Amino acid sequence: MAKFDVEYDLVVVGGGASGKSAALIAAREGKRVVVLEKMPETGGLSMYAEGTAAFESSIQNELGTPRLSKYHFPTKQEGIEKFMGYSHQRANYDVVRAFVENSAETIDIYRDLGVVYKACDIAAEDDPNEVWTFHLPEGLGAHCQEVLLDAIQKLDVDIFTSTPAKELIIEEGAVVGVVAEPEGEPLRVGGKAVILATGGMGSSPERIFKYSWFAPAAYNMNTLTPLQNVGDGLDLALSAGADPTSITTCPILAAGGRDMTMDSQVGGAGVNPGVWINKTGRRFAAESVAENIGDIGTYYGKQPGGVVWSILSQADIDRLVAEGSEIAIGEFVVYHKPMERLPIELEANLESGLVKKAGSFEELAALIDVPVDTFVATMADYNEACEKGYDDAFMKKPQYLRPMVEGPFYAIPLAAGTMGSAGGIRINGNMQVVDADYNAIPGLYAVGLDATGLYGDSYNMEVPGAANGFAHTSGRIAARHAISTM
């Protein structure tokens, strides 16, 4: 028999939305629960979330129709079909169905805890492919995580921060505990079940390079959170016999100015549909794809070395200041809101050398280290397309075709940014970790961004709030199943 320093009914590894949601359910059932968090405080990626995906929620039922009445709130069946279709049927149906059918409870739990929802919307303004699942709470994700933390503390859940889990304790094929290291000293924590909720591997370029299609830009991306989500849960699961043959991580891609925050107006200006070039000095996309932030990240992530520049004229800058962005990036870059901070931020980025400015395309090419002749030809071709109102090269939408003939011209460095990564550990519909033969490993669960199955190889931006919604929902599902086996 394994020996422990301390024993609980449920051991949760990770203190984000999925881990705390699991703890809440188990503690409400009277179970002794511990949360082991390697960071100095709990919160996880959901601290940075805007909204939560849910289907047939109380909010949707009360609203009746979205603010754009030509659309409708999706049914659960439509939600399942959206995940399966978007992934080309590579998503795990059992996982998808479990999430969609249980997602609405997240909204009810938070409402009971005092959270107020201000809207159920979409992320990209009037995108016909998006479903209206984006439940936006007052205070966004940070407030929700504070509320959830308070709730589990009131239920006497033990929370140990700065306490990474280093090893699973396995006895006769079943996971029965964790070896943690508070202050570098081993602590053997027993449990009737262990839930892995370590947040995936979005902070690990090495893992993203190895396990995703994002390899070209893996080492040259914006990491948009300060978290250390580097695949701890995957390592633990593999040590217990988890399926090693189907590891796929899906970067949750955003896009913005390189080394800039998501709410930077310079970055926001850059991802507007001006002219984007890669390190070869050529365009690579119809910049009108900027209408969907998920598409931007995908395009940038494929470019050689992850290097992208946005070319804007002074006329473009003036228009953005006066009229605002032509695209939306959630709450960070608001559609058609005048970008009043842009001139001040732009000047600061010019002084730091991050943004480049020149009076001619030849001079600008030298400053951003792209082939001069190629870049000049690219811009000449683009201006010709603007004059005739048709983009032969990429069929950019005509309303965004504006010639750049008068300097100064600006080059804003852009990058795909990862808010995290979804996937890695294969699970079943109960959130149990499974082996290569799809047999559940007794006592072991994976939830939130640690788990794979909700997507194929790409995060589904057509269901806004999917990662945050799945985190909460999967944590509850895992806890309830674990309790049923105790």
N, C-alpha and C positions, 0 to 999 in steps of 0.2 A: 504493500500500500504506500502511495506517495505521502510524503510528509510536508506539511505546510506551516508557514509562520502565522498565517491568518486565513480564514475560510469565509466564503460568501456563497450565496445561491447563484448570483450572476456576476461575472467579471466582464466589464466593458472596456475595451482598449481604444481610447480616443474620446475626447470630450466635445466634439462638434455636434451638429444637429442630429445626425444619425445616432451617435452614442448617447446623447442626453435623452433623445426620444425613447430609446430602448430602456434606459434607466427609469424614466418616468412610468412606463407601463409596468415594469417589474416591481417597482417600489409601491405603486398603487395596489398591487396584488399582495402586498405584505412581504415581499422577498427582500433579503439582504443583498444590497447592490453596492459595488465599488466601480468607480470610473478612474482609470489610469490615463493620465494625459502627460505627454512628454514636454509640451510647451509650458511656460510659466503660468499660463492661464487657459481656461477653456474658451471655446468659441468656434474654432475651425473656420472652414471656408464660408460657411453660411453667415458669418459676421459680415461678409462683403456682398451677400446676395441682395437682390432687389425684391424679387417676388417669388411666389411658390405656385407650381403647377398643381391644379386639381380639377377633377371632372365631376360634374353634377353636384357641385358644392352648394351649401346653404346660401352663400353670397350670390352665385349665379342664379339660383332659384328665385331669390328675392329681387334681383335686377330684371330678370326676364329676358332681356336682350342686351347685347353690347351697345356701347355709345354710338357705334356706326350700325344703324339698324339693318343694313343690308346683310350683315353677318349674323351668326348665331353662336351660342355657347355650345361646345361639342359634347356629345353624349359619350358615355364610357365606351361604347362600341366603336365610335369614331376615333376615340383616343387610342384604343388598341390597334385599329387599322392604320393610324398615322405612324405609330412607332414601328410596326411591322413593315409597312410599305416604305418608309424612309430608309430603313436599314436593308432594303432588298431581301427581307425575310431572314436576315442574319441575327436579328434580336432573338432572345429566348422568350418564346410565347408565355411560358409560365411566369417568368419574372415580370414581363410587361403587364400581363393581366392582373397579377397580384398588386402591382403598383397602381394601375389605373382604377381598379375597383375599390381600393382602400384610401385613395388620395384625398378624398373630401374630408376625411376625419381630421386631417391636419388643421384645416381651417376652423373646424368646430372646437378643437382642443385649444387653439390659440385664442379664439373668441371667448371661450370660457375663462381663459387666464387673463382676459382684459385687453387683448390686442384688438385694435380697430383697423378694419380694411377700408382703404379709400377708393379702390377700384379693382375691377377684373378686366385686364386689358391685353394688348399685345406689345411686343418689344419694338418691332419695326413698324412705323406708321403705315397703316392701311396695306399691309402685305397680304395678298389674297391666299398665300400658302400657310400662313400662321393660323393656329387655332387660339381662341380667346381663353387662355388658361392662366394668365399672369396675374395672380392675386397679390396686390401691392399693399402691404401693411404700413400704417403710420410708424415712422422710425425705421422702416425697412428691416433687413436681416439682423442688424446689430441689436435693435430693440427686441426682436423675437428671441434671440439667444440669451439676452439678459433675463427675459421673462421665464424662459425654459430653465435656466440655471437656478433662478429663485425657486421655481416649483420643485425641482428635485432636491434642493437643499432643505426645503421645508418637510420633505419626506424622509430626511435623514440618510440620503445617499452619501456614502463616503467618497470624497473626491480628492485624489492625490495628484497634484500638478508636479511638473519637473520630474516625472516618474515614468520613463520609457519602459515599454515591455520588450524584453530581450529574447525570450524563449517561451515556447509552449511546453507545458507539462503533459505528457501523454502516457496513459496507462491502459494496456490491453486494447490499443487501437482507438481509444476515446480520449478527447482533450478534457483534462480535469483541472487545469489551472495555468498560471502564467508566472514566469520568473521576471520580476520587474527590478529596476535599479534606481531607487531613490538615493540621491547623493552618492552614486557609484557603488552602493552596497546591495548585494542581491537580496530580494525579498520574494519568498515563495507564496504566491497567492492562490489558494484553492477556489474552485468554482464548479458548480454542476453544469455550467455552460459558459463559453467564452464567445463574445461578440467582437469581431474585428471592425473597427470604425476609425481607421487611421488616416483617412482622407486621400487615399490614392497615391499617385507618384508625379503630380504636376510640377513639383519643384526639383525634379531630377532630370536634367538633360540627357543623362546616360540612359535612363529607363525609357524616356520618350523616343530617343534615337533607336533603341533596340526594339521596342514593342509597338511603334506606330508608324503611319505613313509620313509623319512630320519630320523625318530625319534631316532633310535639307536645311531646316531652320532650327533644329533642336538646340544647338549651341549658340544661337544668336536671336534670342527671343526676349520679349518682356515677360518677366515673372511678376504677375500683378498682385501677389499677396506676399506677406512676410512669413508665411508658414513654411515648415520643414516637412512637407508631405513628399517623402522620397521613396515610398514603396515598402515601408515597414510591415504593413499588413500582408503584402504579397509574400515576403520572405517567411513570415510566420506560417502562413497557410501552406506554402510549399513544403515546409519542414514537417507538416502533418500529413502530407500525401495529397495535397490539392492537385488538380489537373494541371500539368505543366505544358500541355499541348495547345491550349486555346487562349493564351495570354494576349489580350489586345487592349491597349490603352487608347482612349479617345481624348485627345486634348480638347478642353473646353476653350475654344478659341475666341478671342476678341481681337481688336486691332486698334492701334493708336500711334501716337508719336513715340519713337524709340526713346527709352529712358525718360518718358513723361508719364504723368498720372492719367487715369482714365478721364478725369474731368478737365484736363488741359485743353484750353481752347486752341492752342497751336496744333496739338495732335488732332483735335476735332476738325480743324480747318484742313489738315492733311488728308484725312480719310473722306472728305467730301469729293465728289466726282470731278476733279480737275484732270491732271495727267499723271499717271503712275508709271514709273520706269524701274527696271531692275538693274543689276550691276553691269549688264551688257549695253545699257543706254537705250533700250527698247521698251515700248509698252508691252504689257502682257495680258491685259484684260479690258473689257468694256467697263470703264470706271463707274458706270451707272449701277453696277452690282453693289455699290456702296449702300443702296437702299436697304440691304439686309446685312447687318453686322456679321452674321455667321458666314456669309459668303466672302466678306473681306478677309477674315482670318484665314480661310481656306486658300484663297489666292495668294496671300502673302507667304503662307507657310510652305508653298511649293517653289518659291523663287530661289535661285542659287545663293547659298549662304544666308538665306533669309533677309537679303538686302533689298530694300524698297525705298524709293524717293518719290515724294509728291511734288509736282511742279505747279506753282501758282504764280499768277501775275499780280501786280499791284491792284489791278481792277478786281481780281477775285477777292483779295483781302478786303478791299473797301466794301464790296458787296456783302461779304459775310458779317462784317461789323454792322452794317446798316440793316440787313434783311435776315441775318441768321443762317443757321445750317440748313442745308437741303436734305439732310438725313437725320436720323435719330439714333443715339446709342443709349437707350434706356433713360435713366435719370441723369446721365453724365453729359450728354450732348443733346440738347432739347431741340426738337424740330422747329425751325423758323423763329427761334428766339435770338435776337441780335447778340452777336458775340462781342460784347463791350470790352472784355478784358483782353481781346486778341492783340491789339497794338502793343500793350505793355508787356505781355508775355512774349510776343514775337521779338521785341527789342532785347529782352533778357536772354532769349535763346540765341540770338545773333551774337551778343556779347560773349556768351560762353562758347561759341563755335559750334553748337549743336545744329543750328539752322544756317544755311548758306544763302547769300544774296549777291546778285550780280546784275550788270546792265545788259548783258548779252548771253545767248545760249552757249557760245564758245567759252566764255569766262566761267559760266556756271558749271559746265561739264568738267572743267579742270578742277574746280573746287570740290566736286563730289566724286572725282576719280572714276569717270566713265569715259568710254571712247568718244572723243569730240565729234568726229565726222558722223558716227552713228546717231548720237544724240541730236545733233543739229538736223540731220535728215528726218529723224523721228518727229521733231517738233514742226518741221516744214510740212511733212505729210499730215500731221494733225491739224495744222492751221488751214491747209487746203480742204480737209474734210469739213471743218467748221464753215468755210465759205460756201461750200455746196450743200451743207445741211445733211450730209450722210457720211457715216464712218465706215469706209470700205474695210478697214482692217479688223475692227472688233464689233461693229454695229452698236456702238454706244448710243443710248437714247438721245434723240435730237435736241431735247430741251437742255441738255447739259453741254452741248457743243458750243463753246465760246472760244474764239481765237485768242492767242497770246502773241501780241505783236509789239506792245510797248512795255519796256522795262520800268522799274526793276523787276527781276524775276526771283522767286524764292524756291529753295529746295528744302523740304521738310522731311527728315528721316522717319520712316515708318517701320513698324514691326508687327508681326503676329504676336499676340500676347496670350499666355495661358493663365486662365483663372484656376486651373487645376487639370486633373485628368480623370476620366471616368473609366473604370474597368480594371481588369487584371485577374481577379479571383472568380472562378466559375462557381455559380451557385444554382440552386433550384428555386422553385416558387416559395419555399419556406425560408429562404435566405440561408439555407445550410450550405456550407462549403462541400463541394463534391470532388471525387477523384476522377481519373481519366475514364473510368467506366460509368460515371454519373451516379456512383453510390455516395450517399451522404456520409461525411465523416462525423461520427457521434460527438456531440458537445461543441461543435465549431460552426460559427456563423460569420458571414461577411456582409456588410451593409454600406450604404452610401457610395462614395467614390471608390471604395475598396473593391466593390462588386462589379462584375461584368454581366451583361445580359440585357440591359435596357436599350443598348445601341448596337450597331454593327461596328464599323470602324470610324464613325463620325458622330459627334455629339449632335443631337437633334434640336436645331435652333428653331424649328417650326412648332415646337411645344415650349414656349417660354416659361422658364422656372422649373424645367424638368429635373435638373440635378438637385436643386434645393427640395423640391417636392419628393423626389425619390429618397433623399436622405432621411427625412422625417418618417416617411411611410415605411421604408425598409427596416428602420430601427424598431418600429412598433411590431411589424410582422415577425421579425426575428425573436423579439422578447416574448411574444405570445406563444410562439411555437416552442421556444426553450422552456417556458413555464409548463407547457402541456406535457413535457417529457420528464419533469422533475418528480 
